[in-house]
Amino acid sequence: GRSPTEARSYNCQFDVLLGSWLPAPCHDADLMEQYIADAVWNWYEDPEFTRLIPIDTMRMGEYQGKVWTNTSEHSDHCAYLWMKQFRAVVNKKPMDDISARYGHTEHC
């Protein structure tokens, strides 16, 4: 969808660690919750890390601006992406376009 409202109307789920709405079959909620619980996640509205975005705001999928994180959080995001890819392949589940992009994997 082009907006959170439209995404919800298609039964998409928000993946806070990818920062994207995903088709429900592509969303690995258990893995996402595990990664959220295992680390401290901070998202910021600015590159100076002065305007924190609360996790509850991020979880709702309503924040549509650019998001900044530190290097450690970016590394955790990449580990999450790789695990998400692996689980999709092993469990023969569909993979969302973001996780399937070679360029995203190469960037990580």
N, CA, C and O atoms as a GROMACS GRO file, in nm:
protein
  432
    1GLY      N    1   0.080  -0.119   0.000
    1GLY     CA    2   0.000   0.000   0.000
    1GLY      C    3   0.085   0.126   0.000
    1GLY      O    4   0.203   0.123   0.034
    2ARG      N    5   0.025   0.234  -0.037
    2ARG     CA    6   0.095   0.363  -0.041
    2ARG      C    7   0.087   0.439   0.091
    2ARG      O    8   0.149   0.544   0.107
    3SER      N    9   0.010   0.386   0.184
    3SER     CA   10  -0.004   0.448   0.316
    3SER      C   11  -0.030   0.338   0.418
    3SER      O   12  -0.066   0.226   0.381
    4PRO      N   13  -0.011   0.369   0.547
    4PRO     CA   14  -0.041   0.267   0.648
    4PRO      C   15  -0.187   0.219   0.641
    4PRO      O   16  -0.214   0.100   0.660
    5THR      N   17  -0.279   0.311   0.615
    5THR     CA   18  -0.420   0.273   0.605
    5THR      C   19  -0.443   0.176   0.490
    5THR      O   20  -0.513   0.076   0.505
    6GLU      N   21  -0.384   0.206   0.375
    6GLU     CA   22  -0.398   0.118   0.260
    6GLU      C   23  -0.331  -0.018   0.285
    6GLU      O   24  -0.386  -0.122   0.250
    7ALA      N   25  -0.213  -0.016   0.347
    7ALA     CA   26  -0.144  -0.141   0.378
    7ALA      C   27  -0.229  -0.229   0.468
    7ALA      O   28  -0.240  -0.350   0.446
    8ARG      N   29  -0.288  -0.169   0.570
    8ARG     CA   30  -0.374  -0.246   0.661
    8ARG      C   31  -0.495  -0.304   0.586
    8ARG      O   32  -0.539  -0.415   0.614
    9SER      N   33  -0.548  -0.227   0.491
    9SER     CA   34  -0.665  -0.275   0.416
    9SER      C   35  -0.632  -0.400   0.335
    9SER      O   36  -0.721  -0.479   0.302
   10TYR      N   37  -0.504  -0.418   0.302
   10TYR     CA   38  -0.458  -0.538   0.230
   10TYR      C   39  -0.408  -0.646   0.325
   10TYR      O   40  -0.350  -0.746   0.282
   11ASN      N   41  -0.430  -0.626   0.456
   11ASN     CA   42  -0.386  -0.719   0.559
   11ASN      C   43  -0.234  -0.731   0.566
   11ASN      O   44  -0.181  -0.836   0.605
   12CYS      N   45  -0.164  -0.625   0.530
   12CYS     CA   46  -0.018  -0.624   0.544
   12CYS      C   47   0.019  -0.604   0.690
   12CYS      O   48  -0.059  -0.547   0.767
   13GLN      N   49   0.137  -0.650   0.728
   13GLN     CA   50   0.188  -0.640   0.864
   13GLN      C   51   0.312  -0.552   0.862
   13GLN      O   52   0.391  -0.559   0.768
   14PHE      N   53   0.330  -0.469   0.965
   14PHE     CA   54   0.446  -0.381   0.967
   14PHE      C   55   0.563  -0.452   1.034
   14PHE      O   56   0.551  -0.501   1.146
   15ASP      N   57   0.674  -0.457   0.965
   15ASP     CA   58   0.799  -0.513   1.019
   15ASP      C   59   0.885  -0.395   1.061
   15ASP      O   60   0.945  -0.327   0.978
   16VAL      N   61   0.892  -0.372   1.191
   16VAL     CA   62   0.962  -0.256   1.243
   16VAL      C   63   1.112  -0.262   1.214
   16VAL      O   64   1.177  -0.158   1.202
   17LEU      N   65   1.169  -0.382   1.204
   17LEU     CA   66   1.313  -0.394   1.180
   17LEU      C   67   1.350  -0.378   1.033
   17LEU      O   68   1.466  -0.355   1.001
   18LEU      N   69   1.253  -0.389   0.945
   18LEU     CA   70   1.275  -0.357   0.804
   18LEU      C   71   1.219  -0.219   0.771
   18LEU      O   72   1.252  -0.160   0.668
   19GLY      N   73   1.133  -0.168   0.860
   19GLY     CA   74   1.072  -0.037   0.837
   19GLY      C   75   0.975  -0.040   0.721
   19GLY      O   76   0.962   0.059   0.648
   20SER      N   77   0.905  -0.152   0.704
   20SER     CA   78   0.818  -0.167   0.587
   20SER      C   79   0.695  -0.252   0.619
   20SER      O   80   0.697  -0.339   0.706
   21TRP      N   81   0.589  -0.224   0.544
   21TRP     CA   82   0.470  -0.307   0.546
   21TRP      C   83   0.493  -0.426   0.455
   21TRP      O   84   0.541  -0.410   0.343
   22LEU      N   85   0.459  -0.544   0.502
   22LEU     CA   86   0.481  -0.667   0.426
   22LEU      C   87   0.350  -0.745   0.412
   22LEU      O   88   0.264  -0.737   0.499
   23PRO      N   89   0.336  -0.819   0.302
   23PRO     CA   90   0.222  -0.911   0.294
   23PRO      C   91   0.229  -1.008   0.412
   23PRO      O   92   0.336  -1.054   0.449
   24ALA      N   93   0.115  -1.038   0.469
   24ALA     CA   94   0.112  -1.124   0.589
   24ALA      C   95   0.192  -1.253   0.576
   24ALA      O   96   0.262  -1.289   0.671
   25PRO      N   97   0.187  -1.325   0.463
   25PRO     CA   98   0.265  -1.450   0.454
   25PRO      C   99   0.417  -1.428   0.459
   25PRO      O  100   0.492  -1.522   0.489
   26CYS      N  101   0.462  -1.308   0.432
   26CYS     CA  102   0.607  -1.278   0.432
   26CYS      C  103   0.657  -1.227   0.566
   26CYS      O  104   0.777  -1.215   0.587
   27HIS      N  105   0.565  -1.197   0.657
   27HIS     CA  106   0.602  -1.139   0.786
   27HIS      C  107   0.635  -1.249   0.885
   27HIS      O  108   0.554  -1.338   0.909
   28ASP      N  109   0.754  -1.242   0.944
   28ASP     CA  110   0.798  -1.340   1.044
   28ASP      C  111   0.791  -1.272   1.181
   28ASP      O  112   0.892  -1.227   1.234
   29ALA      N  113   0.671  -1.264   1.236
   29ALA     CA  114   0.648  -1.192   1.361
   29ALA      C  115   0.730  -1.249   1.477
   29ALA      O  116   0.783  -1.173   1.558
   30ASP      N  117   0.742  -1.381   1.484
   30ASP     CA  118   0.818  -1.443   1.593
   30ASP      C  119   0.964  -1.399   1.589
   30ASP      O  120   1.022  -1.365   1.692
   31LEU      N  121   1.023  -1.401   1.471
   31LEU     CA  122   1.162  -1.359   1.458
   31LEU      C  123   1.178  -1.212   1.490
   31LEU      O  124   1.272  -1.173   1.560
   32MET      N  125   1.088  -1.129   1.440
   32MET     CA  126   1.095  -0.986   1.468
   32MET      C  127   1.090  -0.960   1.619
   32MET      O  128   1.170  -0.883   1.672
   33GLU      N  129   0.996  -1.023   1.687
   33GLU     CA  130   0.983  -1.003   1.833
   33GLU      C  131   1.107  -1.053   1.906
   33GLU      O  132   1.149  -0.992   2.005
   34GLN      N  133   1.166  -1.162   1.860
   34GLN     CA  134   1.288  -1.213   1.922
   34GLN      C  135   1.400  -1.110   1.910
   34GLN      O  136   1.470  -1.083   2.008
   35TYR      N  137   1.418  -1.054   1.792
   35TYR     CA  138   1.524  -0.956   1.772
   35TYR      C  139   1.497  -0.826   1.848
   35TYR      O  140   1.591  -0.764   1.898
   36ILE      N  141   1.372  -0.786   1.859
   36ILE     CA  142   1.340  -0.666   1.936
   36ILE      C  143   1.373  -0.689   2.083
   36ILE      O  144   1.428  -0.601   2.149
   37ALA      N  145   1.340  -0.807   2.134
   37ALA     CA  146   1.364  -0.839   2.276
   37ALA      C  147   1.512  -0.855   2.309
   37ALA      O  148   1.554  -0.828   2.421
   38ASP      N  149   1.592  -0.897   2.211
   38ASP     CA  150   1.732  -0.929   2.237
   38ASP      C  151   1.827  -0.810   2.226
   38ASP      O  152   1.947  -0.825   2.251
   39ALA      N  153   1.777  -0.693   2.190
   39ALA     CA  154   1.866  -0.578   2.173
   39ALA      C  155   1.793  -0.450   2.210
   39ALA      O  156   1.670  -0.448   2.218
   40VAL      N  157   1.869  -0.345   2.231
   40VAL     CA  158   1.811  -0.212   2.252
   40VAL      C  159   1.804  -0.146   2.115
   40VAL      O  160   1.905  -0.130   2.047
   41TRP      N  161   1.684  -0.108   2.076
   41TRP     CA  162   1.663  -0.045   1.946
   41TRP      C  163   1.626   0.100   1.965
   41TRP      O  164   1.533   0.132   2.040
   42ASN      N  165   1.698   0.188   1.900
   42ASN     CA  166   1.666   0.330   1.900
   42ASN      C  167   1.661   0.379   1.756
   42ASN      O  168   1.754   0.355   1.678
   43TRP      N  169   1.554   0.446   1.723
   43TRP     CA  170   1.539   0.507   1.591
   43TRP      C  171   1.530   0.657   1.611
   43TRP      O  172   1.468   0.706   1.706
   44TYR      N  173   1.592   0.730   1.522
   44TYR     CA  174   1.597   0.876   1.534
   44TYR      C  175   1.548   0.942   1.406
   44TYR      O  176   1.558   0.886   1.297
   45GLU      N  177   1.495   1.063   1.423
   45GLU     CA  178   1.450   1.142   1.309
   45GLU      C  179   1.563   1.219   1.242
   45GLU      O  180   1.546   1.276   1.135
   46ASP      N  181   1.680   1.220   1.306
   46ASP     CA  182   1.789   1.303   1.254
   46ASP      C  183   1.924   1.231   1.267
   46ASP      O  184   1.939   1.144   1.353
   47PRO      N  185   2.020   1.266   1.182
   47PRO     CA  186   2.151   1.200   1.185
   47PRO      C  187   2.236   1.235   1.307
   47PRO      O  188   2.338   1.171   1.332
   48GLU      N  189   2.195   1.336   1.383
   48GLU     CA  190   2.267   1.372   1.506
   48GLU      C  191   2.218   1.292   1.626
   48GLU      O  192   2.271   1.305   1.736
   49PHE      N  193   2.117   1.208   1.606
   49PHE     CA  194   2.058   1.124   1.711
   49PHE      C  195   2.005   1.206   1.827
   49PHE      O  196   2.028   1.173   1.943
   50THR      N  197   1.933   1.313   1.797
   50THR     CA  198   1.876   1.397   1.903
   50THR      C  199   1.725   1.382   1.916
   50THR      O  200   1.670   1.413   2.022
   51ARG      N  201   1.657   1.337   1.811
   51ARG     CA  202   1.510   1.326   1.814
   51ARG      C  203   1.471   1.178   1.804
   51ARG      O  204   1.454   1.123   1.696
   52LEU      N  205   1.456   1.118   1.922
   52LEU     CA  206   1.423   0.976   1.933
   52LEU      C  207   1.279   0.950   1.887
   52LEU      O  208   1.188   1.026   1.920
   53ILE      N  209   1.260   0.843   1.812
   53ILE     CA  210   1.127   0.799   1.773
   53ILE      C  211   1.091   0.683   1.866
   53ILE      O  212   1.159   0.580   1.864
   54PRO      N  213   0.986   0.696   1.948
   54PRO     CA  214   0.950   0.588   2.040
   54PRO      C  215   0.919   0.458   1.966
   54PRO      O  216   0.863   0.460   1.856
   55ILE      N  217   0.955   0.347   2.027
   55ILE     CA  218   0.932   0.217   1.963
   55ILE      C  219   0.784   0.194   1.934
   55ILE      O  220   0.750   0.132   1.834
   56ASP      N  221   0.696   0.243   2.022
   56ASP     CA  222   0.553   0.225   1.997
   56ASP      C  223   0.509   0.296   1.869
   56ASP      O  224   0.424   0.246   1.796
   57THR      N  225   0.568   0.412   1.843
   57THR     CA  226   0.540   0.484   1.719
   57THR      C  227   0.590   0.404   1.600
   57THR      O  228   0.521   0.393   1.498
   58MET      N  229   0.710   0.349   1.613
   58MET     CA  230   0.765   0.268   1.504
   58MET      C  231   0.681   0.142   1.480
   58MET      O  232   0.655   0.105   1.366
   59ARG      N  233   0.638   0.079   1.588
   59ARG     CA  234   0.561  -0.046   1.576
   59ARG      C  235   0.429  -0.025   1.502
   59ARG      O  236   0.382  -0.115   1.432
   60MET      N  237   0.369   0.093   1.516
   60MET     CA  238   0.241   0.120   1.449
   60MET      C  239   0.258   0.136   1.299
   60MET      O  240   0.161   0.125   1.224
   61GLY      N  241   0.381   0.164   1.255
   61GLY     CA  242   0.404   0.182   1.112
   61GLY      C  243   0.354   0.314   1.059
   61GLY      O  244   0.338   0.331   0.938
   62GLU      N  245   0.330   0.409   1.148
   62GLU     CA  246   0.277   0.539   1.106
   62GLU      C  247   0.386   0.639   1.070
   62GLU      O  248   0.362   0.731   0.993
   63TYR      N  249   0.507   0.621   1.125
   63TYR     CA  250   0.615   0.715   1.097
   63TYR      C  251   0.664   0.691   0.955
   63TYR      O  252   0.705   0.580   0.921
   64GLN      N  253   0.661   0.794   0.872
   64GLN     CA  254   0.697   0.777   0.732
   64GLN      C  255   0.819   0.858   0.690
   64GLN      O  256   0.850   0.866   0.571
   65GLY      N  257   0.888   0.920   0.786
   65GLY     CA  258   1.007   0.996   0.752
   65GLY      C  259   1.131   0.908   0.747
   65GLY      O  260   1.123   0.786   0.767
   66LYS      N  261   1.244   0.970   0.720
   66LYS     CA  262   1.372   0.898   0.719
   66LYS      C  263   1.408   0.860   0.862
   66LYS      O  264   1.382   0.936   0.956
   67VAL      N  265   1.467   0.743   0.879
   67VAL     CA  266   1.504   0.692   1.011
   67VAL      C  267   1.654   0.673   1.016
   67VAL      O  268   1.716   0.626   0.920
   68TRP      N  269   1.713   0.711   1.129
   68TRP     CA  270   1.857   0.698   1.150
   68TRP      C  271   1.882   0.604   1.268
   68TRP      O  272   1.808   0.608   1.366
   69THR      N  273   1.984   0.520   1.257
   69THR     CA  274   2.026   0.431   1.366
   69THR      C  275   2.177   0.434   1.376
   69THR      O  276   2.246   0.483   1.286
   70ASN      N  277   2.229   0.381   1.486
   70ASN     CA  278   2.375   0.375   1.498
   70ASN      C  279   2.428   0.249   1.430
   70ASN      O  280   2.350   0.167   1.381
   71THR      N  281   2.558   0.234   1.426
   71THR     CA  282   2.622   0.123   1.356
   71THR      C  283   2.583  -0.012   1.416
   71THR      O  284   2.560  -0.108   1.342
   72SER      N  285   2.575  -0.020   1.547
   72SER     CA  286   2.538  -0.146   1.612
   72SER      C  287   2.396  -0.189   1.573
   72SER      O  288   2.372  -0.306   1.543
   73GLU      N  289   2.304  -0.094   1.574
   73GLU     CA  290   2.166  -0.125   1.537
   73GLU      C  291   2.157  -0.164   1.390
   73GLU      O  292   2.078  -0.251   1.353
   74HIS      N  293   2.238  -0.101   1.307
   74HIS     CA  294   2.238  -0.138   1.165
   74HIS      C  295   2.290  -0.281   1.148
   74HIS      O  296   2.236  -0.357   1.069
   75SER      N  297   2.393  -0.317   1.223
   75SER     CA  298   2.445  -0.454   1.217
   75SER      C  299   2.339  -0.554   1.263
   75SER      O  300   2.325  -0.662   1.204
   76ASP      N  301   2.266  -0.520   1.368
   76ASP     CA  302   2.158  -0.607   1.416
   76ASP      C  303   2.048  -0.620   1.310
   76ASP      O  304   1.992  -0.728   1.291
   77HIS      N  305   2.018  -0.511   1.242
   77HIS     CA  306   1.919  -0.513   1.133
   77HIS      C  307   1.966  -0.610   1.024
   77HIS      O  308   1.886  -0.688   0.972
   78CYS      N  309   2.093  -0.605   0.990
   78CYS     CA  310   2.147  -0.693   0.886
   78CYS      C  311   2.142  -0.840   0.929
   78CYS      O  312   2.106  -0.927   0.850
   79ALA      N  313   2.177  -0.866   1.055
   79ALA     CA  314   2.169  -1.004   1.106
   79ALA      C  315   2.024  -1.053   1.100
   79ALA      O  316   1.998  -1.168   1.065
   80TYR      N  317   1.932  -0.965   1.133
   80TYR     CA  318   1.790  -0.998   1.125
   80TYR      C  319   1.751  -1.030   0.981
   80TYR      O  320   1.682  -1.129   0.956
   81LEU      N  321   1.794  -0.948   0.888
   81LEU     CA  322   1.764  -0.970   0.746
   81LEU      C  323   1.813  -1.107   0.701
   81LEU      O  324   1.740  -1.182   0.636
   82TRP      N  325   1.937  -1.140   0.735
   82TRP     CA  326   1.994  -1.269   0.693
   82TRP      C  327   1.918  -1.386   0.755
   82TRP      O  328   1.892  -1.486   0.688
   83MET      N  329   1.883  -1.374   0.883
   83MET     CA  330   1.807  -1.481   0.948
   83MET      C  331   1.668  -1.493   0.886
   83MET      O  332   1.617  -1.604   0.869
   84LYS      N  333   1.608  -1.381   0.854
   84LYS     CA  334   1.477  -1.382   0.790
   84LYS      C  335   1.484  -1.452   0.654
   84LYS      O  336   1.397  -1.531   0.619
   85GLN      N  337   1.588  -1.422   0.577
   85GLN     CA  338   1.609  -1.489   0.448
   85GLN      C  339   1.624  -1.640   0.468
   85GLN      O  340   1.560  -1.720   0.400
   86PHE      N  341   1.709  -1.678   0.562
   86PHE     CA  342   1.737  -1.819   0.588
   86PHE      C  343   1.610  -1.894   0.627
   86PHE      O  344   1.581  -2.001   0.575
   87ARG      N  345   1.534  -1.836   0.720
   87ARG     CA  346   1.412  -1.901   0.766
   87ARG      C  347   1.310  -1.916   0.653
   87ARG      O  348   1.240  -2.017   0.645
   88ALA      N  349   1.302  -1.816   0.567
   88ALA     CA  350   1.208  -1.825   0.454
   88ALA      C  351   1.246  -1.941   0.362
   88ALA      O  352   1.160  -2.016   0.317
   89VAL      N  353   1.376  -1.955   0.335
   89VAL     CA  354   1.421  -2.063   0.247
   89VAL      C  355   1.400  -2.200   0.313
   89VAL      O  356   1.341  -2.290   0.252
   90VAL      N  357   1.447  -2.215   0.435
   90VAL     CA  358   1.438  -2.343   0.505
   90VAL      C  359   1.293  -2.386   0.526
   90VAL      O  360   1.259  -2.504   0.511
   91ASN      N  361   1.208  -2.290   0.560
   91ASN     CA  362   1.067  -2.321   0.587
   91ASN      C  363   0.978  -2.313   0.463
   91ASN      O  364   0.856  -2.329   0.472
   92LYS      N  365   1.041  -2.287   0.348
   92LYS     CA  366   0.968  -2.278   0.221
   92LYS      C  367   0.854  -2.177   0.230
   92LYS      O  368   0.741  -2.205   0.188
   93LYS      N  369   0.885  -2.060   0.284
   93LYS     CA  370   0.788  -1.951   0.298
   93LYS      C  371   0.820  -1.844   0.194
   93LYS      O  372   0.933  -1.834   0.148
   94PRO      N  373   0.721  -1.765   0.158
   94PRO     CA  374   0.750  -1.656   0.064
   94PRO      C  375   0.839  -1.551   0.128
   94PRO      O  376   0.836  -1.531   0.249
   95MET      N  377   0.918  -1.484   0.046
   95MET     CA  378   1.009  -1.381   0.094
   95MET      C  379   0.964  -1.246   0.037
   95MET      O  380   0.934  -1.235  -0.081
   96ASP      N  381   0.961  -1.146   0.122
   96ASP     CA  382   0.924  -1.012   0.077
   96ASP      C  383   1.031  -0.954  -0.015
   96ASP      O  384   1.145  -1.000  -0.016
   97ASP      N  385   0.993  -0.854  -0.091
   97ASP     CA  386   1.084  -0.792  -0.188
   97ASP      C  387   1.207  -0.729  -0.123
   97ASP      O  388   1.315  -0.731  -0.180
   98ILE      N  389   1.191  -0.674  -0.004
   98ILE     CA  390   1.304  -0.608   0.064
   98ILE      C  391   1.408  -0.712   0.103
   98ILE      O  392   1.527  -0.694   0.078
   99SER      N  393   1.363  -0.820   0.164
   99SER     CA  394   1.456  -0.925   0.207
   99SER      C  395   1.519  -0.997   0.089
   99SER      O  396   1.632  -1.046   0.097
  100ALA      N  397   1.446  -1.003  -0.021
  100ALA     CA  398   1.495  -1.076  -0.139
  100ALA      C  399   1.591  -0.995  -0.227
  100ALA      O  400   1.654  -1.050  -0.316
  101ARG      N  401   1.601  -0.866  -0.202
  101ARG     CA  402   1.687  -0.782  -0.286
  101ARG      C  403   1.835  -0.812  -0.263
  101ARG      O  404   1.885  -0.800  -0.151
  102TYR      N  405   1.902  -0.849  -0.368
  102TYR     CA  406   2.046  -0.875  -0.359
  102TYR      C  407   2.120  -0.750  -0.314
  102TYR      O  408   2.214  -0.758  -0.234
  103GLY      N  409   2.080  -0.635  -0.363
  103GLY     CA  410   2.146  -0.510  -0.327
  103GLY      C  411   2.140  -0.481  -0.178
  103GLY      O  412   2.234  -0.425  -0.121
  104HIS      N  413   2.029  -0.517  -0.114
  104HIS     CA  414   2.016  -0.496   0.030
  104HIS      C  415   2.112  -0.588   0.105
  104HIS      O  416   2.179  -0.546   0.200
  105THR      N  417   2.118  -0.713   0.061
  105THR     CA  418   2.212  -0.808   0.123
  105THR      C  419   2.355  -0.762   0.102
  105THR      O  420   2.436  -0.768   0.194
  106GLU      N  421   2.386  -0.719  -0.018
  106GLU     CA  422   2.521  -0.671  -0.048
  106GLU      C  423   2.556  -0.548   0.037
  106GLU      O  424   2.669  -0.536   0.085
  107HIS      N  425   2.461  -0.459   0.055
  107HIS     CA  426   2.480  -0.340   0.139
  107HIS      C  427   2.515  -0.382   0.282
  107HIS      O  428   2.605  -0.325   0.344
  108CYS      N  429   2.442  -0.481   0.334
  108CYS     CA  430   2.469  -0.528   0.471
  108CYS      C  431   2.607  -0.592   0.479
  108CYS      O  432   2.647  -0.638   0.586
   0.00000   0.00000   0.00000
